[in-house]
Amino acid sequence: MRGHPGSSGGERIPDLRVRSHNPVCWSLVAQGQGSPRGIERSGSGPKGAQWQWGGPGGLWWGRDPGRRGWKGWEVRDGGRRSGHCLGEPQSRQVWPPRTPPVLPPQPCSAMSSESSKKRKPKVIRTDGGPAEGKRGKGDTDQETQTLLWRASTKLEDPSGICMVPSNPPDVRYYSEESEVDLRDPIKDYELYRETCQELQRLMAEIQELKSRGIKENASEIDERRVQSCVHFMTLKKLNRLAHIRLKKGRDQTHEAKQKVDAYHLQLQNLLYEVMHLQKEITKCLEFKSKHEEIELVSLEEFYKEAPPEISRPAITLTEPHQQTLARLDWELEQRKRLAEKYKECLTSKEKILKEIEVKKEYLSSLQPRLNSIMQASLPVQEYLFMPFDQAHKQYETARHLPPPLYVLFVQASAYGQACDKKLVVAIEGSVEEAKALYKPPEDSQDDESDSDAEEEQTTKRRRPTLGVQLDDKRKEMLKRHPLSVTLDLKCKDENMLHLTFHYLMNLNVMTVKAKVTTAVEMTTAISAGDLLSPDSLLNCLYPGDHGRKTPNPANQFQFDKVGILTLSDYVAELGHPYVWVQKLGGLHFPKDQPQHTVAADNSLSASHMELTVKLLRSRLQSRLALHKQFASLEHGVVPVSSECQQLFPTKIVSRLVKWTAIPYEDYAELPYTKDVIEAGLAEDTHLYYMALIERGTAKLQAAVVLNPGYSTLPPVFSLCLNWKGERNSSNDDNIRAMESEVNVHYKELWGPKPGYQLLTNQLQRLCMVLDVYLETEPHDPSVEGPKEFPQEKMCLRLVRGPLRLKPFKFNYPQGFFSHR
């Protein structure tokens, strides 16, 4: 660009760099040296720019070609040049000539006037940045504030010429921090909302003007842009004010917090002092002297026994302190006397101990002599049936029995000596193991060090799994005592019932195992397999005592810890915990009043011993009798004793064909046994058998329920006749009458006491009533030939009553059948 006409010989004037203070005003700073005015020349100015000197303050007016409005620049010497732009910020460089041109003044545009009216005064900050060059900080701040004032001050004379004074008036500087205290935040918020709405409106108008695409709208667009910039300046000022408010609020909060912390610290110090004083007070109040722990004699006894030189009643009665000192003096005097007496007692004690040692030596020398005498008397004891030595050893071993087994041993031995000479009581097991149970574990540091050394030398083993740990806990829970008590019950025929009683230490219950020894080898019967088995031999010795569950209610909680569902899974190994076994050991577990500990009671054992022994011997004899009868029944022979021959006629045609044992499940599936099961006469603890009786084409099936308490409780028969169809008690009244002959009138068939032949007599009566049933049936005329079952029994009447019942009662000695 060419220089100003007033410049010397086309000398280039340095350009000015633009530095923005706000969207409308710009600051221009010239850098460098070497120009006639001390400024380096660089770049070129805008082409076609026009300049005019505006006054004595060094203000220049410039206007670019094709642009509206004038731009004023202030240029000052001094090594650096700076300027400030008024108007639009399009031109970036200014060439201030040495001789300013004389140009006619131009009126300011409406846009610039409106924007200057709406523009708010520029905020002059007091924390400006440091000045460049060698000028002082005060000069730089003053020049900057002057430029800002001239940029934000715009005057318009009456002729319409825009004028900017070169020198600012006296300006009162202020900071935004102080202005925040004077402004209302609510009003600033309302101003913010109005400014935002105004910005939205201006932007919408600018978009609408641009969308029309008319060139005449450029001035309106520029005007709205300037207005928008003014609003942006307002938003920035509000933003600064908001940040200043936030900072002041934080500072106030921090100061208040520091005050609160200081007060809180003072409070904690005071509380600590109070707590310390309270502790000291408590120590003083709780202080106890040693004399308070001494039990002194009462005042009456003190004044009565103490001498006057110690008691001094004239002084001590009025002064408690002197009284306490006097009582302590008397206590000291008494203790001195007792100490002398104690020494005398120790001397006499030593003399007595020496005498005891001499007597012990004498007795210890006497023991071997007594043992030799006992060994020499053994043949005499055997010859006279007086086993004193054996009994002595048994009683020595009994000292190591647990309380329940000890009570059983004592009571059974007493009962055997007094009432039952065939009852033999003995103790089995390891005495050494029993002694080891009551020895305290020996713990020593040497053992621990040795075990640690062994662990370090040996390889690490895997930890047992959860299943292995549970198995170990179960074994420990079900651990038996090493000693056990055995009872041998002998019968008249030399058969013997061997009972072994064990004690479960952790469960506090007793169990029993049974074994039968016969004098003569018995014929093995298939159906008699369960009669003498240990699981069923002692079952229901007392009604309802199955021996499957533990009688101790506390055991169920112990089982839950180790995962044991029921004790019945371990009965085969441990034995059956019958209730009568607990009573023989003196244990009683009341269900309505649970007790924490159950002690063995001798009186309880003695009250049940006699009855239990009788029931055990009766159970053995009844099972042995049934065993013999089953051997005959399996071969089709119904044994009838001579004492019972009168109960039956001489000739019975029907015969037993089959006798087998059946399980409970097969019995329950039979259709003609439902009434017995519903009546509660058939349980899984009973024994079940099936008998088949035949005569010709007629077949009578008899399902038998044998109660464990046989023969006190009779067997129950359920009948089904297969002849010309299936007949049972539900569709034939005579079949029901046949069942009543063996189930209801069983007392006629008991025979001689104790009634062990009841079962065989019932089967014989079934054969008899089957003959009567078949012989009294009318002949079918449609069938040719003779009658299948001719009448051989003498009957007074064949049928009677509306039910057409037949005569099943046999009358001896007349030998005929009649109705009941």
C-alpha positions in Angstrom: 0.0 0.0 0.0 1.2 3.5 -0.7 2.0 5.7 2.2 0.2 8.8 3.2 0.9 11.9 1.0 2.4 13.5 4.0 5.0 10.7 4.5 8.6 11.3 3.5 9.6 9.6 0.2 7.4 6.6 0.3 8.6 5.6 3.8 6.8 2.5 5.1 5.0 2.9 8.4 5.1 -0.2 10.7 1.9 -2.2 10.9 0.0 -2.6 14.1 -0.9 -6.1 15.5 -4.5 -6.5 16.5 -5.2 -7.5 20.1 -8.9 -7.9 21.0 -10.4 -6.6 24.2 -14.0 -7.3 23.1 -15.9 -8.2 20.0 -16.3 -4.5 18.9 -13.1 -2.8 20.0 -9.6 -3.9 19.0 -6.2 -2.9 20.3 -3.3 -2.5 17.9 0.3 -2.7 19.1 3.3 -2.0 17.0 6.4 -4.1 17.6 10.0 -3.7 16.6 12.5 -0.8 16.1 14.2 1.0 13.1 11.5 3.3 11.9 11.9 7.1 11.9 9.7 7.0 15.1 11.5 4.0 16.6 9.1 1.3 15.2 10.1 -1.4 12.8 8.4 -1.3 9.4 6.8 -4.5 8.4 3.9 -5.6 6.1 1.7 -3.3 4.1 -1.4 -1.4 5.0 -4.9 -2.0 3.6 -5.2 -0.9 0.1 -7.2 2.3 -0.5 -7.5 3.2 3.1 -8.2 6.8 3.9 -6.9 8.5 7.1 -7.6 11.8 8.9 -6.0 13.4 11.9 -8.6 13.8 14.5 -7.1 16.2 17.1 -4.2 17.0 19.3 -4.4 13.8 21.2 -2.9 11.8 18.3 -6.2 10.3 17.2 -6.4 9.0 13.7 -9.5 8.2 11.7 -9.4 5.7 8.9 -11.9 4.2 6.5 -11.4 1.3 4.2 -12.8 1.4 0.7 -16.3 -0.1 0.4 -16.8 0.0 4.2 -19.1 2.2 6.2 -18.2 4.2 9.2 -14.9 5.6 10.5 -12.3 3.9 12.6 -10.4 5.9 15.1 -6.8 5.0 16.2 -4.7 6.6 18.8 -1.0 6.4 18.1 1.6 7.4 20.7 5.4 7.5 20.5 7.8 6.1 23.0 9.2 3.0 21.5 5.9 1.1 21.3 2.7 2.2 19.5 -0.7 1.1 20.4 -4.1 2.0 19.2 -7.7 1.4 19.8 -10.4 0.8 17.2 -13.9 2.3 17.3 -16.4 0.8 15.0 -16.2 -2.5 13.0 -13.2 -4.7 13.5 -12.6 -5.5 9.8 -9.3 -3.7 9.2 -6.3 -5.2 10.9 -3.5 -2.7 9.9 -3.2 1.1 10.1 -0.6 3.3 8.5 -0.4 6.5 10.5 1.2 9.1 8.2 3.4 11.9 9.5 1.2 14.6 8.0 -2.5 13.8 8.6 -4.8 14.3 5.6 -7.6 16.8 5.8 -10.8 15.0 5.1 -14.3 16.1 5.6 -16.0 14.7 8.7 -18.3 11.8 8.0 -21.5 11.1 10.0 -21.5 7.9 12.1 -23.8 5.2 11.0 -27.0 4.5 12.7 -25.8 1.1 13.7 -22.7 2.4 15.4 -24.7 5.1 17.2 -27.3 2.6 18.5 -24.7 0.1 19.5 -22.8 2.9 21.4 -26.0 3.9 23.1 -26.7 0.3 24.2 -23.1 -0.5 25.1 -22.4 -0.7 28.7 -19.3 1.0 30.2 -16.2 -1.2 30.0 -15.2 -2.8 33.3 -11.7 -1.6 34.1 -9.8 -4.4 36.0 -7.3 -3.6 38.6 -5.3 -6.8 38.1 -3.9 -6.1 34.6 -0.9 -8.0 33.2 2.6 -6.6 33.4 3.7 -4.1 30.7 6.2 -4.9 28.0 9.5 -3.1 27.5 11.2 -0.9 30.1 8.2 1.2 31.1 7.0 1.1 34.6 3.9 -0.8 35.7 2.0 2.4 36.6 2.6 4.0 33.2 1.4 0.9 31.4 -1.7 0.5 33.5 -2.5 4.2 33.0 -2.1 4.0 29.2 -4.2 0.7 29.0 -7.0 2.3 31.1 -6.9 5.4 28.9 -7.2 3.3 25.8 -10.1 1.3 27.3 -11.8 4.5 28.3 -11.5 5.9 24.8 -12.6 2.7 23.2 -15.7 2.6 25.5 -16.5 6.3 25.2 -18.1 7.6 22.0 -19.3 11.2 21.6 -21.5 12.6 18.9 -21.6 16.3 18.2 -24.7 18.1 17.0 -23.5 17.9 13.3 -23.5 14.1 13.5 -19.7 13.8 13.5 -18.4 10.9 15.8 -15.9 12.3 18.1 -13.7 10.5 20.6 -11.8 12.6 23.1 -8.1 12.0 23.1 -7.5 12.6 26.8 -9.8 10.8 29.3 -11.4 12.8 32.2 -10.8 11.9 35.8 -11.9 8.2 36.0 -12.9 6.6 39.2 -11.5 3.1 39.1 -13.4 0.2 40.6 -13.2 -3.5 40.7 -15.9 -6.1 40.0 -15.3 -7.7 43.4 -16.7 -4.5 45.0 -19.4 -4.2 42.4 -20.7 -7.7 43.3 -21.6 -6.5 46.8 -23.7 -3.7 45.4 -25.6 -5.7 42.7 -28.7 -7.8 43.4 -28.2 -11.5 42.2 -31.9 -11.7 41.4 -31.8 -8.7 39.2 -28.7 -10.1 37.5 -30.6 -13.3 36.9 -33.5 -11.4 35.3 -31.0 -9.4 33.2 -29.4 -12.7 32.1 -32.8 -14.1 31.0 -33.7 -10.9 29.1 -30.3 -10.9 27.4 -30.6 -14.5 26.4 -34.1 -13.9 25.0 -32.8 -10.8 23.2 -29.9 -12.9 21.7 -32.4 -15.5 20.5 -34.5 -12.8 18.9 -31.5 -11.2 17.2 -30.2 -14.5 15.9 -33.6 -15.4 14.6 -33.8 -12.0 12.8 -30.3 -12.4 11.3 -31.2 -15.9 10.1 -34.4 -14.6 8.6 -32.5 -11.7 6.8 -29.9 -14.0 5.5 -32.5 -16.4 4.2 -34.0 -13.6 2.1 -30.8 -13.1 0.3 -31.2 -9.3 -0.3 -28.1 -7.1 -0.4 -29.9 -4.2 1.2 -30.2 -6.2 4.3 -26.4 -6.2 4.9 -26.5 -3.1 6.9 -29.4 -4.5 9.1 -27.4 -7.7 9.6 -24.4 -5.7 10.7 -26.5 -3.7 13.0 -27.9 -6.8 14.6 -24.5 -8.3 14.8 -23.2 -5.3 16.8 -26.2 -5.6 19.1 -25.5 -9.3 19.6 -21.9 -8.5 20.5 -23.1 -6.0 23.0 -25.3 -8.7 24.6 -22.4 -11.1 24.6 -20.4 -8.6 26.5 -23.3 -8.4 29.0 -23.3 -12.2 29.4 -19.6 -12.3 29.9 -19.8 -9.6 32.6 -22.6 -11.5 34.3 -20.5 -14.7 34.1 -17.6 -12.9 35.7 -19.9 -11.6 38.4 -21.3 -15.1 39.0 -17.8 -16.6 39.3 -16.9 -13.8 41.7 -20.0 -14.5 43.8 -19.1 -18.2 43.8 -15.6 -17.5 44.9 -16.8 -15.2 47.7 -19.3 -17.8 48.8 -16.6 -20.4 49.0 -14.3 -18.1 50.9 -17.1 -17.3 53.3 -17.9 -20.9 53.7 -14.2 -21.7 54.3 -13.9 -19.0 56.9 -17.0 -20.2 58.7 -15.8 -23.8 58.5 -12.5 -22.7 60.0 -14.3 -21.0 62.8 -16.4 -24.1 63.4 -13.3 -26.3 63.4 -11.6 -23.9 65.9 -14.7 -24.0 68.2 -14.9 -27.8 67.8 -11.3 -28.2 68.7 -11.8 -26.0 71.8 -14.9 -28.1 72.7 -12.9 -31.4 72.3 -10.1 -29.9 74.5 -12.7 -29.0 77.1 -14.4 -32.4 76.9 -11.0 -34.1 77.3 -10.3 -32.1 80.4 -13.7 -32.9 81.8 -13.2 -36.6 81.1 -9.8 -36.5 82.7 -11.2 -34.8 85.8 -14.0 -37.3 85.9 -11.6 -40.2 85.8 -9.5 -38.7 88.6 -12.7 -38.2 90.7 -13.8 -41.8 90.0 -10.3 -43.1 91.0 -10.5 -41.1 94.2 -14.0 -42.4 95.0 -13.2 -46.0 94.1 -10.0 -46.1 96.1 -10.0 -48.9 98.6 -7.6 -49.4 101.4 -6.1 -52.8 102.2 -7.9 -52.8 105.6 -11.3 -52.9 103.8 -10.5 -56.4 102.5 -9.9 -57.7 106.0 -12.9 -59.2 107.7 -12.7 -57.6 111.2 -14.6 -58.8 114.2 -17.8 -57.1 115.1 -17.7 -54.1 117.4 -19.5 -55.9 120.2 -17.0 -58.8 120.1 -14.1 -56.3 119.8 -15.0 -54.4 122.9 -15.8 -57.6 124.7 -12.6 -59.5 124.0 -10.0 -56.9 123.3 -8.0 -55.6 126.3 -8.5 -52.0 127.4 -5.1 -50.9 126.4 -6.0 -51.8 122.8 -9.7 -51.0 122.7 -9.5 -47.6 124.6 -13.3 -47.1 124.7 -13.0 -43.5 125.9 -11.3 -42.5 122.6 -12.5 -45.0 120.0 -16.2 -44.6 120.7 -16.2 -41.0 119.6 -13.6 -41.1 116.9 -14.2 -43.6 114.0 -10.6 -43.4 112.8 -9.1 -44.3 116.1 -11.6 -47.1 116.4 -10.5 -48.6 113.1 -6.9 -48.4 114.1 -7.7 -50.1 117.4 -9.6 -52.9 115.6 -6.6 -53.4 113.2 -4.2 -53.7 116.2 -6.5 -56.3 117.7 -6.6 -58.2 114.4 -2.8 -58.2 114.2 -2.6 -59.5 117.8 -5.0 -62.3 117.0 -3.2 -63.3 113.8 0.1 -63.6 115.7 -1.5 -66.0 118.1 -3.0 -68.1 115.3 0.4 -68.2 113.5 2.0 -69.7 116.5 -0.8 -72.2 116.8 -0.4 -73.1 113.1 3.3 -73.9 113.6 2.3 -76.2 116.4 -0.2 -78.0 114.2 2.4 -78.5 111.4 4.7 -80.2 113.8 2.0 -82.6 115.0 1.0 -83.2 111.4 4.6 -84.3 110.4 4.5 -86.8 113.3 1.2 -88.3 112.1 2.5 -88.5 108.5 5.5 -90.5 109.7 3.2 -92.9 111.5 1.1 -93.3 108.3 4.2 -94.1 106.2 5.2 -96.8 108.6 1.7 -98.4 108.4 1.7 -98.2 104.6 4.9 -100.1 104.4 3.4 -102.8 106.6 0.2 -103.0 104.5 2.2 -103.1 101.2 4.2 -106.0 102.4 0.9 -107.7 103.4 -0.6 -107.6 99.9 1.7 -110.2 98.3 1.0 -112.6 101.1 -2.7 -112.2 100.6 -2.3 -112.8 96.9 -0.4 -116.0 97.4 -3.1 -117.2 99.8 -5.9 -116.4 97.2 -4.0 -118.3 94.6 -3.7 -121.3 96.9 -7.4 -121.2 97.6 -8.6 -121.3 94.0 -9.1 -125.1 93.9 -11.2 -124.9 97.1 -13.4 -122.2 95.6 -14.0 -124.2 92.5 -14.8 -127.3 94.5 -17.3 -125.4 96.7 -18.8 -123.4 93.9 -17.7 -120.2 95.6 -15.9 -118.1 92.9 -14.7 -115.3 95.2 -11.7 -114.5 93.1 -13.7 -114.2 89.9 -16.3 -112.1 91.5 -13.6 -109.8 93.0 -12.1 -109.3 89.5 -15.6 -108.5 88.1 -16.2 -105.9 90.7 -12.8 -104.4 90.1 -13.6 -104.1 86.4 -17.1 -102.7 87.2 -15.4 -99.6 88.7 -14.5 -98.5 85.2 -18.0 -99.0 83.7 -20.1 -95.9 82.8 -23.0 -95.2 85.2 -25.8 -96.8 83.1 -23.8 -100.0 82.5 -22.8 -100.0 86.2 -26.4 -99.8 87.3 -27.4 -102.6 84.9 -24.5 -104.8 86.2 -25.3 -104.3 89.8 -29.1 -104.8 89.4 -28.8 -107.8 87.1 -26.3 -109.4 89.4 -28.5 -108.8 92.4 -31.6 -110.2 90.6 -29.6 -113.2 89.4 -28.3 -114.0 93.0 -31.8 -113.5 94.5 -34.3 -114.8 92.0 -32.8 -116.3 88.9 -29.8 -118.6 89.2 -29.8 -119.2 85.4 -29.1 -115.5 84.8 -25.3 -115.0 84.2 -23.9 -111.4 84.2 -20.4 -110.6 82.9 -18.3 -107.7 81.8 -16.5 -107.7 78.4 -14.1 -105.3 76.8 -10.7 -103.6 77.3 -10.1 -102.3 80.8 -7.0 -100.4 79.7 -9.0 -98.4 77.1 -11.6 -97.6 79.7 -8.9 -96.3 82.0 -7.5 -94.2 79.2 -10.8 -92.4 78.7 -10.6 -90.8 82.2 -6.9 -89.9 82.1 -6.2 -86.2 81.4 -4.2 -85.5 78.3 -0.6 -84.9 79.0 0.5 -81.7 77.3 4.1 -80.6 77.5 6.3 -78.2 75.6 8.7 -81.0 74.7 5.9 -82.9 73.0 4.9 -79.9 71.1 8.4 -79.1 69.9 8.9 -82.8 68.8 5.6 -82.7 66.9 6.6 -79.5 65.2 9.9 -81.0 64.1 8.1 -84.0 62.8 5.7 -81.9 60.8 8.6 -79.9 59.3 10.4 -83.1 58.3 7.3 -84.9 56.9 5.7 -83.8 53.7 2.6 -81.7 53.8 -0.6 -83.7 53.6 -3.8 -82.6 52.0 -6.5 -81.4 54.3 -9.4 -83.8 54.6 -12.4 -83.0 52.5 -15.8 -82.0 54.0 -17.1 -85.5 53.5 -14.2 -87.1 55.4 -14.6 -84.6 58.2 -18.3 -85.4 58.5 -17.5 -89.2 58.6 -15.0 -88.6 61.4 -17.5 -86.6 63.3 -20.2 -89.3 62.9 -17.8 -91.9 64.1 -17.0 -89.8 67.1 -20.6 -89.2 67.7 -21.5 -92.9 67.7 -18.5 -94.0 69.7 -19.2 -96.8 72.2 -17.6 -97.3 75.5 -14.9 -100.0 75.5 -16.6 -102.0 78.2 -19.9 -103.8 77.8 -22.2 -105.9 80.0 -23.5 -109.3 78.9 -26.5 -111.2 80.2 -27.1 -114.9 79.5 -30.6 -116.1 79.9 -30.9 -119.9 80.1 -34.1 -121.8 79.6 -35.1 -125.2 80.9 -34.2 -126.9 77.7 -30.7 -125.4 77.8 -31.4 -122.9 75.1 -29.8 -119.6 75.8 -30.4 -115.9 74.9 -27.1 -113.9 74.8 -27.6 -110.2 75.3 -24.8 -107.6 74.9 -25.4 -104.1 76.3 -23.4 -101.2 75.0 -23.3 -97.5 76.0 -22.9 -94.7 73.5 -21.0 -92.1 75.4 -21.8 -89.0 73.3 -25.5 -89.8 72.8 -26.0 -91.0 76.5 -28.1 -94.0 75.4 -27.8 -97.8 75.7 -28.1 -100.4 72.9 -28.5 -104.1 72.9 -27.5 -106.9 70.6 -29.2 -110.4 70.8 -28.0 -113.8 69.9 -29.7 -117.2 70.3 -27.8 -120.4 71.1 -29.8 -123.7 71.0 -28.9 -126.9 72.9 -29.8 -129.1 69.8 -29.2 -128.2 66.2 -32.6 -127.2 64.8 -34.0 -128.0 61.4 -33.6 -124.9 59.1 -36.9 -123.6 57.9 -37.0 -121.0 55.1 -40.0 -119.3 56.5 -38.5 -119.1 60.0 -35.6 -116.9 58.9 -36.8 -113.8 60.7 -37.9 -115.5 63.9 -34.5 -115.6 65.5 -32.8 -112.8 63.7 -31.3 -110.1 65.9 -33.3 -107.3 64.2 -36.7 -108.9 65.0 -36.2 -111.1 68.0 -36.6 -108.4 70.6 -38.9 -106.2 68.6 -41.9 -104.8 70.5 -41.0 -106.6 73.7 -43.1 -103.8 75.2 -46.0 -102.5 73.0 -44.8 -99.8 70.5 -41.1 -100.2 71.4 -39.6 -100.8 67.9 -36.0 -99.8 68.8 -35.5 -97.8 65.6 -35.3 -94.3 67.0 -33.3 -93.0 69.9 -35.3 -92.4 73.1 -33.1 -89.3 74.0 -34.7 -86.2 72.4 -31.4 -84.3 72.6 -29.8 -86.8 70.1 -31.8 -85.3 67.1 -30.0 -81.9 67.5 -26.7 -83.8 67.7 -27.6 -85.7 64.5 -28.4 -82.5 62.6 -24.9 -81.2 63.2 -23.1 -84.2 61.7 -25.7 -85.0 59.0 -27.3 -88.1 60.5 -30.9 -88.5 59.5 -31.9 -91.3 61.9 -30.2 -93.9 64.1 -31.9 -96.8 62.3 -29.2 -96.6 59.6 -26.6 -97.6 62.2 -28.6 -100.1 64.3 -27.0 -103.2 62.7 -23.6 -102.0 63.9 -24.5 -100.4 67.2 -27.5 -102.4 68.4 -31.1 -101.4 69.1 -31.8 -98.5 71.6 -35.0 -100.0 73.0 -36.8 -98.1 75.8 -36.7 -101.1 78.1 -32.9 -101.2 77.7 -32.7 -97.6 78.9 -34.8 -98.4 81.9 -32.6 -101.4 82.8 -29.7 -98.9 82.9 -31.6 -96.5 85.0 -32.1 -93.9 82.2 -35.4 -92.2 81.7 -36.1 -89.5 79.1 -39.4 -87.8 79.8 -40.9 -86.2 76.7 -43.2 -83.7 78.4 -40.4 -82.4 80.7 -37.0 -82.4 79.0 -34.0 -82.5 81.2 -30.5 -81.2 80.5 -28.7 -84.2 82.1 -30.2 -87.7 82.7 -28.6 -89.6 85.6 -28.8 -93.4 86.1 -31.4 -94.4 88.7 -31.0 -97.7 90.5 -34.7 -97.8 91.6 -35.9 -97.5 88.0 -33.7 -100.4 86.9 -34.8 -102.5 89.8 -38.5 -102.0 89.1 -38.2 -103.2 85.5 -35.7 -106.0 85.9 -38.0 -108.9 86.9 -40.7 -108.2 84.3 -38.2 -107.6 81.5 -36.3 -110.9 82.2 -39.6 -112.8 82.2 -40.6 -111.2 78.8 -37.2 -112.0 77.3 -37.3 -115.7 78.3 -41.0 -116.0 77.1 -40.0 -114.3 73.8 -37.2 -116.8 73.3 -39.4 -119.8 74.1 -42.2 -118.7 71.8 -39.8 -118.1 68.9 -38.2 -121.5 69.3 -41.6 -123.1 69.3 -42.6 -121.3 66.2 -39.4 -122.3 64.6 -40.2 -126.0 65.1 -43.8 -125.5 63.9 -42.7 -123.7 60.7 -40.4 -126.6 59.8 -43.5 -128.9 59.9 -45.8 -126.4 58.1 -43.4 -126.1 55.2 -43.7 -129.9 54.6 -47.6 -129.6 54.7 -48.0 -131.1 58.2 -50.0 -129.2 60.8 -48.7 -130.4 64.1 -51.5 -130.8 66.7 -50.6 -131.9 70.3 -52.5 -134.6 72.1 -54.0 -132.0 74.5 -55.6 -130.2 71.5 -57.0 -133.3 69.6 -60.4 -132.9 71.2 -60.8 -129.5 69.4 -61.1 -131.1 66.0 -63.0 -134.1 64.4 -61.2 -137.3 63.7 -61.2 -136.9 59.9 -60.3 -133.6 58.1 -60.0 -133.9 54.4 -58.6 -130.4 53.6 -54.9 -130.2 53.9 -52.2 -127.5 54.0 -50.3 -127.3 50.8 -48.0 -124.3 51.1 -46.6 -122.1 53.9 -44.3 -119.2 53.0 -43.1 -115.9 54.4 -44.1 -112.8 52.5 -43.0 -109.1 52.9 -45.2 -106.4 54.1 -45.5 -104.8 50.7 -47.0 -108.0 49.2 -49.4 -108.3 52.1 -50.6 -104.7 51.6 -51.3 -105.3 47.9 -53.8 -108.1 48.6 -57.4 -106.9 48.1 -58.8 -108.9 51.0 -56.4 -107.5 53.6 -57.4 -103.8 53.5 -59.7 -104.1 56.5 -56.9 -105.4 58.7 -54.5 -102.7 57.6 -57.1 -99.9 58.1 -57.8 -101.3 61.6 -54.1 -100.9 62.5 -53.6 -104.6 63.1 -50.8 -104.8 60.5 -47.6 -102.9 60.8 -44.2 -103.1 59.1 -42.7 -104.5 62.4 -44.9 -107.6 62.2 -44.2 -110.9 60.4 -46.3 -111.9 57.4 -47.0 -115.4 56.0 -49.2 -117.0 53.3 -50.9 -120.3 53.8 -52.6 -122.3 51.0 -55.2 -125.0 51.9 -56.7 -127.2 49.2 -59.5 -129.8 48.8 -60.2 -130.9 45.3 -60.6 -127.9 43.1 -61.2 -125.5 46.0 -58.2 -123.4 47.1 -58.3 -121.3 50.3 -55.6 -118.6 50.6 -54.9 -117.4 54.2 -52.8 -114.2 54.7 -51.5 -114.4 58.3 -50.2 -111.4 60.4 -48.0 -112.6 63.2 -47.6 -110.1 66.0 -44.1 -109.9 67.6 -45.8 -110.5 71.0 -47.1 -114.0 70.0 -48.7 -115.8 71.7 -50.0 -113.1 74.0 -51.4 -111.4 70.9 -53.0 -113.9 68.5 -52.3 -114.0 64.7 -54.8 -112.4 62.4 -56.1 -114.3 59.3 -57.5 -112.9 56.1 -59.2 -115.5 53.8 -59.9 -115.8 50.1 -61.5 -118.9 48.6 -61.0 -119.7 44.9 -63.8 -122.1 43.9 -66.4 -121.2 41.4 -65.1 -117.7 41.5 -63.2 -115.6 44.1 -64.9 -115.4 47.5 -63.7 -113.3 50.4 -65.2 -111.6 53.4 -66.5 -108.7 51.3 -68.8 -110.8 49.0 -69.4 -114.0 51.2 -70.8 -113.9 54.7 -69.7 -117.5 55.4 -66.0 -116.5 54.6 -66.4 -113.8 57.2 -67.7 -116.4 59.6 -64.7 -118.6 58.9 -62.4 -115.7 59.7 -64.2 -115.1 63.0 -63.8 -118.7 63.9 -59.9 -118.3 64.0 -59.6 -114.5 64.8 -62.4 -114.0 67.3 -62.7 -117.4 69.0 -59.0 -117.9 69.3 -59.1 -118.5 73.0 -60.7 -121.9 72.4 -57.5 -122.8 70.4 -55.0 -121.6 72.9 -54.3 -125.0 74.3 -52.1 -125.6 77.3 -50.2 -122.6 78.7 -48.3 -120.6 77.6 -50.3 -121.2 74.4 -47.4 -121.6 71.9 -49.6 -124.0 69.7 -52.2 -121.3 68.9 -51.0 -120.8 65.3 -51.1 -124.5 64.4 -54.5 -124.9 66.0 -55.8 -122.0 64.0 -54.6 -123.6 60.8 -56.2 -126.9 61.7 -59.5 -125.2 62.4 -59.3 -123.5 59.0 -59.0 -126.9 57.3 -62.0 -128.1 59.4 -64.3 -125.1 58.5 -63.3 -125.4 54.8 -64.6 -129.0 54.8 -67.8 -127.8 56.4 -68.1 -125.0 53.9 -67.6 -127.2 50.9 -69.7 -130.2 52.1 -72.7 -128.0 53.0 -72.8 -126.3 49.6 -76.0 -127.4 47.6 -75.5 -129.6 44.5 -75.8 -127.8 41.2 -78.5 -129.8 39.1 -77.0 -128.5 35.9 -73.9 -130.4 36.5 -74.1 -134.1 35.7 -72.5 -136.7 37.9 -72.0 -137.1 41.6 -71.5 -134.3 44.0 -67.9 -133.1 44.1 -67.8 -132.8 47.9 -70.1 -135.3 49.6 -71.2 -134.5 53.1 -69.1 -136.4 55.7 -69.6 -134.1 58.7 -72.7 -134.4 60.8 -74.6 -131.1 61.0 -77.8 -130.4 62.8 -78.8 -127.6 60.3 -77.1 -126.8 57.1 -77.9 -123.1 57.1 -79.5 -120.7 59.4 -80.9 -117.2 59.3 -81.2 -114.7 56.4 -77.5 -114.7 55.9 -77.6 -118.5 55.3 -74.7 -119.1 57.7 -73.3 -122.6 58.0 -72.5 -124.6 61.2 -68.8 -124.1 61.8 -68.8 -124.9 65.6 -67.5 -128.4 66.5 -69.1 -130.0 69.5 -66.9 -132.5 71.5 -67.5 -135.3 72.3 -70.8 -135.6 70.4 -68.9 -135.0 67.1 -71.4 -132.8 65.3 -71.4 -129.2 64.0 -73.8 -126.5 65.0 -74.2 -122.8 64.7 -72.9 -120.4 67.3 
